[in-house]
Amino acid sequence: MESFPRSGATYRFGACGFGGVFSICRKTSSSAGLDSSFESGLARSLGLGFLPEGLFDMPSKSELDIANKYPPSTRYQIDHARGAAISQYAHLESELSNLFSIGFETPGNKVSHFQRVHAGFAFRKIGSSRARNEILESAIRWRGKHIGGIFYNSLFKELDKIDKFRNHMAHWTVYIALGDNGERHFIVPPNGGIGGIFYSVGEIHDWVMRMRFTFYLFCVVRYSVEDRYPEWASQESSNEILRLPVSYPPPSSHPLVPIWKGPTVPPQS
């Protein structure tokens, strides 16, 4: 593959920019045969006198094979999936902020609304997710001595995976592979492709479900340390949840499955 510099950055070709400013497009066999007028027009739009050699070279067979394992998708679908992922992470983060406020409690005094708001300000000032998670874990261990260590350890390992996924959604780019029967859209590292780590539309939606499940786990933790239980998680089922190791996907017998697969599940692709 050829690379060429533009505005101080290096883009791999395919072509950068067909799907939007932060897109990378790779050409496949089904999109061959671009005429010279198109190529010259593209060169002018890129501010070049000519197109770099290899711009329209076809990707390797292995890349085509990978792309064709996925159903065709649209730019709207990949953007919708990424937006749903960021939104669900923000929803999870709001619950982490609520949980963070239990560190403001003193013996005999519950956290007030005013203290919860201030806890939210402090929570958002923590720039490192690792530091944030360590503080959260300390707060939970302080108040939730009845919560099992197996649950603790596996829950925060899961949160660490989710934090990394969120960073990928926030900072990675869209990659368009033109396969045998249409485009496939993926989220890939900057200047990357689909030979390493990448996410399809369906895989992103699965992560949305994964974050949704983790959100409910943290809700159970907070309700438990506050000694109150919602209708969807009785004290008995909450105690069972807090003894189990966290795994995804959860077994069908897990007490949270009914609410986790409730009516607000994001649409699947």
Buried (B, 14 or more C-beta within 10 A) or exposed (E): EEEBEEEEEEBBBBBBBBBEEEBBBBBBEBBEEEEEEEBBEBBEEBEBEEBBEEBBEBBEEEBBEBBBEBBBBBBEBBBBBBEBBBEBBEEBBEBBBBBBBBBBBEEEEEBEEEBBEBBBEBBEEBEEBEEBBEBBBEBBEEBBEEBBEEBBEBBBEBBEBBBEBBEBBEEBBBBBBBBEEEBBBBBBBEBBBBEEEBBBBBBBBBBBBBBBBBBBBBBBBBBBBBEEBEEBBEEEBBBBBBEBEBEBEBEEEBBBBEBBEEEEEBEEB
